[in-house]
Amino acid sequence: MHSGIHTAIFRKRFFASAALLAALLMISACSRNKVEAAPAMPPPLVTVVKATSQDVPKYLDEIGRNAAFEAVTVTPQVGGRIVERHFQDGENLSKGQLLFVIDPRPFKAQLDAAQATLAQAKAALDLAKIQFARDEAVIGTRAISKQDYDTKKNTVDVDQAQVEAAEAALETAKLNLEYCYIHSPIDGRAGARLVDVGNVVMANSTSLLSIQRLNPIYAIFTVTESDLPDVQKQMAHGELKAAVRLPSDTENAARIGRIEFLDNAVQNGTGTVNLRATLSNPDRHFWPGQFVDVKLLLATDKGAVLIPNEAAQISQKGPFVYVVKPDSTAELRPVVLGQRQGDAVVVTKGVAANESVVVTGQLLVRPGGKVHVEGNPQAAPAANANSKTNGAGAQS
């Protein structure tokens, strides 16, 4: 009897365990079917732009500085005390404008003395001429000796030389008096004055004022000796130009200047050579000493391929882009980038004109994977069809 009871209990436990195992197997199968039936991730949404082909300028990007077209430090040509000033610091000056006056009284006295000396010399010359003319009339009659005649003639010559010396001294006195009135030698902008009224200045020594001409203005920059042959070639073929702008300016605001100077030697140590562009600057947009961005226009690259700057990505192996094929798959293309052209960049290798490159959404793109092109009705059906196929395969 006890054996039958134990047998019945064993059978109940066996069937309960079998039922539990069957239930677990069914749950596992259902879970696996649900995972297999989960829909695939949709292709990432991207925007594309077609690469274009056009002629673009070839240039060198350099950093330069502005310099005044003319710069003059005004110094006095006579010494004395400053008695007048006729300009304001920072004023725009015209050529010939009166700047300073040095006390002219000592030089006016020198001028008066020179005039008196000249008058005296002329009077002595006139007397000598009269005496010589009288003796010359009677020299043939032997009324005077030949020695007296020669003496009178020499006196005329000496007095004539003294008159000429007095005239030269008078001209010097006039110049010195004119030098008391100091005028601007050029059109330009005044700096801060270096002396005030009452200061005593020395001739050709004391600096009074700095004046700089701002229109036109120079942009001075350098190129490497490796670029020098291209620069020389373009200068030989015609006029070489440069686009110059301040770092805060947009590229469209750059002003074109003529390259009128190429230095005659490469600088030791740096391996660079100086160039200078001349720019129109009527509005004083550029100022001496400012840093400027310079694009030296060398030639035109015919049929260059351009893509937007944001299309190019950087990896450890270098720059690359994603090119979308007609079947909506994205191909990773290593590229060689050239010069920037505003919001675009030249691609010298890796992309052909009219190929579609991804400009946004690159982070979710997988090389060789499908993409959904925004605004492209032909790309969406291909992506949807691929999604349906994946779902049907999962259900089977």
C-alpha positions as CSV (number, residue, x, y, z in Angstrom):
1,M,0.0,0.0,0.0
2,H,2.8,2.4,0.8
3,S,4.5,1.4,-2.4
4,G,1.4,2.4,-4.4
5,I,1.2,5.8,-2.6
6,H,4.9,6.5,-3.4
7,T,4.4,5.5,-7.0
8,A,1.4,7.9,-7.4
9,I,3.3,10.8,-5.8
10,F,6.2,10.2,-8.2
11,R,4.0,10.2,-11.2
12,K,2.3,13.4,-10.2
13,R,5.7,15.2,-9.7
14,F,7.0,13.9,-13.0
15,F,4.0,15.1,-15.0
16,A,4.1,18.5,-13.2
17,S,7.8,18.9,-14.1
18,A,7.1,18.0,-17.7
19,A,4.3,20.5,-17.9
20,L,6.6,23.2,-16.4
21,L,9.4,22.4,-18.9
22,A,6.9,22.5,-21.8
23,A,5.6,25.9,-20.6
24,L,9.2,27.3,-20.4
25,L,10.0,26.0,-23.9
26,M,6.9,27.7,-25.3
27,I,7.8,31.0,-23.6
28,S,11.3,30.8,-24.9
29,A,10.1,30.1,-28.4
30,C,7.6,33.0,-28.3
31,S,10.3,35.4,-27.1
32,R,12.7,34.3,-29.8
33,N,10.0,34.8,-32.4
34,K,9.3,38.3,-31.1
35,V,13.0,39.2,-31.3
36,E,13.3,37.8,-34.8
37,A,10.2,39.6,-35.9
38,A,11.4,43.1,-34.6
39,P,11.5,45.6,-37.5
40,A,15.0,46.7,-38.8
41,M,16.3,50.3,-38.0
42,P,15.3,52.7,-40.7
43,P,18.1,54.2,-42.9
44,P,19.5,57.5,-41.5
45,L,18.1,60.7,-42.9
46,V,20.7,62.8,-44.8
47,T,20.9,65.8,-47.1
48,V,23.0,65.8,-50.2
49,V,24.4,68.3,-52.6
50,K,25.9,67.6,-56.0
51,A,29.5,68.4,-56.6
52,T,29.9,71.2,-59.1
53,S,32.6,72.0,-61.7
54,Q,33.7,75.6,-62.4
55,D,36.7,77.7,-63.0
56,V,38.2,79.0,-59.7
57,P,41.2,81.2,-58.9
58,K,44.4,79.6,-57.6
59,Y,45.8,81.7,-54.8
60,L,48.2,81.7,-51.9
61,D,46.8,82.5,-48.4
62,E,49.2,84.8,-46.5
63,I,49.2,87.1,-43.5
64,G,50.5,90.7,-44.0
65,R,50.6,94.1,-42.5
66,N,49.4,97.5,-43.7
67,A,51.9,100.3,-44.1
68,A,51.5,103.9,-45.1
69,F,52.1,104.9,-48.7
70,E,54.3,107.7,-47.5
71,A,55.6,108.4,-44.1
72,V,57.4,111.6,-43.1
73,T,59.0,112.7,-39.8
74,V,59.0,116.5,-39.9
75,T,62.2,118.1,-38.5
76,P,63.2,121.8,-38.6
77,Q,65.9,123.1,-40.9
78,V,66.7,126.0,-38.6
79,G,67.0,126.1,-34.9
80,G,65.0,128.3,-32.6
81,R,62.0,128.6,-30.3
82,I,58.5,127.3,-31.4
83,V,56.1,130.3,-31.3
84,E,53.0,129.0,-33.1
85,R,51.2,125.7,-33.9
86,H,48.6,125.5,-36.6
87,F,47.2,122.0,-36.5
88,Q,45.5,119.5,-34.2
89,D,46.8,116.0,-33.4
90,G,45.3,113.4,-35.7
91,E,44.2,116.1,-38.2
92,N,44.1,115.3,-42.0
93,L,46.7,117.6,-43.5
94,S,47.1,118.9,-47.0
95,K,50.4,119.4,-48.7
96,G,51.7,122.9,-48.0
97,Q,49.6,123.4,-44.9
98,L,51.3,125.5,-42.2
99,L,52.2,123.4,-39.1
100,F,54.7,125.3,-36.9
101,V,56.4,128.7,-36.8
102,I,59.9,129.1,-35.3
103,D,60.6,132.6,-34.0
104,P,61.5,134.5,-37.2
105,R,63.0,137.6,-35.7
106,P,66.7,136.5,-35.6
107,F,66.5,135.4,-39.2
108,K,64.7,138.6,-40.2
109,A,67.7,140.5,-38.8
110,Q,70.1,138.2,-40.7
111,L,68.2,139.0,-43.8
112,D,68.4,142.7,-43.3
113,A,72.1,142.5,-42.6
114,A,72.6,140.5,-45.8
115,Q,70.7,143.0,-47.8
116,A,72.9,145.8,-46.4
117,T,76.0,143.9,-47.2
118,L,74.9,143.4,-50.7
119,A,74.1,147.1,-51.1
120,Q,77.5,148.0,-49.8
121,A,79.2,145.5,-52.2
122,K,77.3,146.9,-55.2
123,A,78.3,150.5,-54.3
124,A,82.0,149.5,-54.1
125,L,81.6,147.7,-57.4
126,D,80.0,150.8,-59.0
127,L,82.9,153.0,-57.8
128,A,85.5,150.6,-59.0
129,K,83.9,150.4,-62.4
130,I,83.8,154.2,-62.7
131,Q,87.5,154.5,-61.8
132,F,88.5,151.7,-64.2
133,A,86.5,153.3,-67.0
134,R,88.3,156.6,-66.5
135,D,91.7,155.0,-66.5
136,E,90.8,152.8,-69.5
137,A,90.1,155.9,-71.6
138,V,93.6,157.4,-71.1
139,I,95.7,154.2,-71.1
140,G,96.6,154.8,-74.7
141,T,98.0,158.2,-73.9
142,R,100.3,156.8,-71.2
143,A,98.7,159.1,-68.7
144,I,98.7,156.2,-66.2
145,S,101.0,153.3,-65.8
146,K,100.2,149.8,-66.9
147,Q,100.5,148.7,-63.2
148,D,97.8,151.2,-62.1
149,Y,95.6,150.1,-64.9
150,D,95.9,146.4,-63.9
151,T,95.2,147.3,-60.2
152,K,92.0,149.1,-61.1
153,K,90.9,146.3,-63.3
154,N,91.5,143.8,-60.5
155,T,89.6,146.0,-58.1
156,V,86.6,145.7,-60.4
157,D,86.9,141.9,-60.5
158,V,87.2,141.6,-56.7
159,D,84.2,143.9,-56.1
160,Q,82.2,141.8,-58.6
161,A,83.0,138.7,-56.6
162,Q,82.0,140.3,-53.4
163,V,78.7,141.3,-54.8
164,E,78.0,137.7,-55.9
165,A,79.0,136.5,-52.4
166,A,76.6,139.0,-50.8
167,E,73.8,137.9,-53.1
168,A,74.4,134.3,-52.1
169,A,74.4,135.3,-48.4
170,L,71.1,137.1,-49.0
171,E,69.5,134.0,-50.6
172,T,70.6,131.9,-47.6
173,A,69.1,134.5,-45.2
174,K,65.8,134.4,-47.2
175,L,65.8,130.6,-47.1
176,N,66.4,130.5,-43.3
177,L,63.6,133.0,-42.8
178,E,61.3,130.7,-44.9
179,Y,62.4,127.7,-42.9
180,C,60.9,129.3,-39.8
181,Y,57.5,128.5,-41.3
182,I,57.2,124.7,-41.4
183,H,54.7,123.3,-43.8
184,S,53.4,119.8,-44.4
185,P,55.4,118.1,-47.1
186,I,52.7,115.6,-48.1
187,D,49.0,115.0,-47.9
188,G,48.4,112.7,-44.9
189,R,47.2,112.3,-41.4
190,A,49.1,113.9,-38.5
191,G,50.2,111.9,-35.5
192,A,50.6,113.3,-32.0
193,R,52.8,116.4,-31.9
194,L,56.3,115.8,-30.4
195,V,56.9,119.5,-29.3
196,D,54.8,122.3,-28.0
197,V,54.9,126.1,-28.3
198,G,57.8,127.4,-26.3
199,N,60.2,124.4,-27.0
200,V,63.6,125.2,-28.4
201,V,64.4,123.0,-31.4
202,M,67.6,122.2,-33.1
203,A,68.1,122.2,-36.9
204,N,67.9,118.8,-38.6
205,S,67.8,117.1,-35.2
206,T,64.6,117.6,-33.3
207,S,61.5,115.6,-34.5
208,L,58.4,117.7,-34.5
209,L,55.6,115.5,-36.0
210,S,55.0,112.3,-37.9
211,I,52.7,112.4,-41.0
212,Q,51.5,109.3,-42.9
213,R,49.6,109.1,-46.2
214,L,46.8,106.6,-45.9
215,N,45.4,106.7,-49.4
216,P,46.5,104.7,-51.2
217,I,48.0,102.2,-48.7
218,Y,50.4,99.3,-48.8
219,A,49.8,95.7,-47.8
220,I,53.2,94.1,-47.2
221,F,53.4,90.2,-47.0
222,T,55.7,87.4,-47.7
223,V,55.7,84.2,-49.8
224,T,58.0,81.2,-49.4
225,E,60.8,80.6,-51.8
226,S,59.1,77.5,-53.1
227,D,56.2,79.7,-54.3
228,L,58.5,82.3,-55.7
229,P,58.8,80.8,-59.2
230,D,55.0,80.9,-59.6
231,V,54.9,84.5,-58.5
232,Q,57.7,85.5,-60.9
233,K,55.9,83.7,-63.7
234,Q,52.7,85.5,-63.2
235,M,54.4,88.9,-62.8
236,A,56.2,88.3,-66.1
237,H,52.9,87.5,-67.9
238,G,51.0,90.5,-66.7
239,E,49.6,92.3,-63.7
240,L,49.7,90.3,-60.5
241,K,46.9,91.1,-58.0
242,A,46.0,90.3,-54.4
243,A,42.7,90.4,-52.5
244,V,43.2,92.0,-49.1
245,R,40.9,92.2,-46.1
246,L,40.9,92.6,-42.4
247,P,40.4,89.5,-40.3
248,S,37.0,90.8,-39.2
249,D,35.9,91.4,-42.8
250,T,33.9,88.9,-44.9
251,E,35.6,87.5,-47.9
252,N,33.3,89.4,-50.2
253,A,34.6,92.6,-48.6
254,A,38.2,92.0,-49.8
255,R,39.8,94.8,-51.9
256,I,41.9,94.1,-54.9
257,G,45.4,95.6,-55.0
258,R,48.1,95.6,-57.5
259,I,51.4,93.9,-56.8
260,E,54.0,96.6,-57.6
261,F,57.0,95.4,-55.7
262,L,58.8,92.1,-55.3
263,D,61.9,92.2,-53.2
264,N,65.3,91.4,-54.8
265,A,66.4,88.8,-52.3
266,V,65.1,85.9,-50.2
267,Q,65.4,86.6,-46.5
268,N,68.1,84.6,-44.6
269,G,66.7,82.3,-42.0
270,T,63.0,82.5,-43.0
271,G,63.3,81.5,-46.6
272,T,60.7,84.1,-47.6
273,V,60.6,87.1,-49.9
274,N,58.6,90.3,-49.4
275,L,55.9,91.5,-51.7
276,R,53.8,94.7,-51.6
277,A,50.3,95.4,-52.8
278,T,49.0,98.9,-53.4
279,L,45.3,99.4,-52.3
280,S,42.8,102.2,-52.7
281,N,41.8,103.4,-49.3
282,P,39.7,106.6,-49.6
283,D,37.5,105.7,-46.6
284,R,40.5,104.9,-44.3
285,H,39.2,101.3,-43.9
286,F,42.8,100.1,-43.6
287,W,45.2,101.6,-41.1
288,P,49.0,101.4,-40.9
289,G,50.2,98.5,-38.8
290,Q,47.1,96.4,-39.0
291,F,47.3,92.7,-39.7
292,V,45.5,91.7,-42.9
293,D,44.6,88.5,-44.7
294,V,46.0,88.4,-48.2
295,K,45.1,86.1,-51.1
296,L,47.7,86.3,-53.8
297,L,45.8,85.5,-57.0
298,L,48.2,83.4,-59.2
299,A,46.1,81.7,-61.9
300,T,42.7,80.1,-62.7
301,D,42.0,76.4,-62.1
302,K,39.9,75.3,-65.0
303,G,37.0,72.9,-64.3
304,A,37.7,72.5,-60.6
305,V,35.4,70.2,-58.6
306,L,33.7,72.0,-55.6
307,I,31.8,70.6,-52.7
308,P,30.4,72.4,-49.5
309,N,32.9,72.7,-46.7
310,E,30.6,70.8,-44.3
311,A,30.6,67.7,-46.6
312,A,34.3,67.0,-45.8
313,Q,35.0,64.9,-42.7
314,I,38.3,64.1,-41.0
315,S,39.4,60.7,-39.9
316,Q,42.8,59.3,-38.7
317,K,43.5,58.4,-42.3
318,G,42.7,61.9,-43.6
319,P,39.7,63.7,-45.1
320,F,36.8,61.8,-46.6
321,V,33.2,62.3,-47.8
322,Y,30.2,60.1,-48.2
323,V,29.0,59.8,-51.8
324,V,25.4,58.6,-52.3
325,K,25.0,56.2,-55.2
326,P,21.8,55.8,-57.3
327,D,20.7,52.8,-55.2
328,S,20.8,55.1,-52.1
329,T,23.8,53.4,-50.6
330,A,26.6,55.6,-49.1
331,E,30.2,55.1,-50.2
332,L,33.0,56.4,-48.0
333,R,35.5,58.2,-50.3
334,P,38.9,59.4,-49.2
335,V,39.5,62.8,-50.9
336,V,42.4,65.2,-51.4
337,L,41.2,68.8,-50.7
338,G,42.5,71.9,-52.3
339,Q,41.8,75.6,-51.6
340,R,38.7,76.9,-50.0
341,Q,36.5,79.1,-52.1
342,G,34.1,80.8,-49.7
343,D,31.7,78.2,-48.3
344,A,33.0,75.6,-50.7
345,V,36.3,73.7,-51.1
346,V,38.1,72.3,-54.1
347,V,38.4,68.5,-54.3
348,T,41.5,67.6,-56.4
349,K,40.9,63.8,-56.0
350,G,38.1,61.5,-54.9
351,V,34.9,63.1,-56.2
352,A,33.7,63.8,-59.7
353,A,31.4,66.6,-60.8
354,N,27.6,65.9,-60.4
355,E,28.2,63.2,-57.7
356,S,26.0,63.5,-54.6
357,V,27.8,64.1,-51.4
358,V,26.3,64.0,-47.9
359,V,26.4,67.4,-46.1
360,T,24.3,66.6,-43.0
361,G,23.7,63.4,-41.1
362,Q,27.1,61.8,-41.6
363,L,27.3,60.6,-38.0
364,L,24.7,57.9,-38.5
365,V,25.8,56.8,-41.9
366,R,27.5,53.4,-42.3
367,P,29.9,52.8,-45.3
368,G,27.9,50.8,-47.8
369,G,24.7,51.2,-45.8
370,K,21.4,52.5,-47.1
371,V,20.5,56.2,-46.5
372,H,17.3,58.1,-46.8
373,V,17.9,61.3,-48.8
374,E,15.8,64.2,-47.6
375,G,13.7,65.7,-50.3
376,N,14.6,62.9,-52.8
377,P,11.5,61.0,-53.8
378,Q,13.5,58.3,-55.6
379,A,15.6,57.4,-52.5
380,A,12.6,56.9,-50.1
381,P,10.9,54.0,-51.9
382,A,14.2,52.2,-52.1
383,A,14.7,52.5,-48.4
384,N,11.1,51.5,-47.6
385,A,11.3,48.5,-49.9
386,N,14.4,47.4,-48.1
387,S,12.7,47.8,-44.8
388,K,9.7,45.7,-45.9
389,T,11.9,42.9,-47.2
390,N,13.7,42.8,-43.9
391,G,10.4,42.5,-42.0
392,A,9.1,39.8,-44.2
393,G,12.2,37.8,-43.8
394,A,11.9,38.1,-40.0
395,Q,8.4,36.8,-40.0
396,S,9.2,33.7,-41.9
